[in-house]
Amino acid sequence: MTNPIDDNSVRTALKDSDYGRVLRMIENGAFNEAVILTPAYSRVIDDILGEQDARLAAGTSLAVCIIRTTKLLEDVANRVDLDEDVKKLAVLHLQKRIRQFALHLLPLDFVDIANRAVKNVEGSDNEEPRPIRPLRKKAAIPDRTRLAYCRRCGREGHQFRKCPDYVCCICDELGPDHLSIHCPRLNGRVVLQEFRDDEKFFEVLVDWEHNHKTLADLELRYPAELSPVPETPASFTPSTSLTPLPTTPTMEDPR
């Protein structure tokens, strides 16, 4: 019985191969992960990336966010003090966050690749017919042809984006033109991508707000302990002399 690597045509000395570079990549990856997951170092990494060119630092920042979120996902999944329903909801929320980060890593022209894939599949004659899913029955809603209908408060005359009874789930701001995904406390961070279908967008928005509130309550009830950061012992520098100070003469101690 022969081994394929015994062939003289493909034999390469280990010192001449890329084995050393692979080992260095593994060691660097482990070191990078440890630094990213250490809170003190992680904050400095954000500051450094914030000063770099956006075209180069954006992808790196997203990769760092993915690594942090996967660690948070592992911590939530391994906790035994959480209710199963709460744990499941937290895991689903973190998985959605990871997918959003990964989608932003795709190049801008990826939509062309997606369109080509759709056209190739739809235009194929040999494809088996797809099963038709039964339509879900939707609850009866008021006639929207006459007046705008708000899906949040149920009143007519405005849509959910302009609802005066809307309350932001992040800052508790009340009033229209203040969706939670546009809250100033997010500092411009995109947490949910908007799209034209208002009905679908409203459902996704309500789901995101519910998950955000649940995760915020979870963090308040069960705060995660930060990993301890080793403190560097301060070096001793003799700033003052160890010679005792002379005593001050008093009235009872004549010199």
Buried (B, 14 or more C-beta within 10 A) or exposed (E): EEEEEEEEEEEEEEEEEEEEEEEEEEEEEEEBEEBBBBEEEBEEBEEEBEEEEEEEBBEEBBBBBBBBBBBBBEEBEEBEEBEEEBBEBBBEBBEBBBEBBEEBEEEEEEEEEEEEEEEEEEEEEEEEEEEEEEEEEEEEEEEEEEEEBBBBEEBEEBBBBBBEEBBBBBEEBEEBEBBBBBBEEEEEEEBBEBEEEBEEBBEBBEBBBEBBEBBEEBEEEBEEEEEEEEEEEEEEEEEEEEEEEEEEEEEEEEE
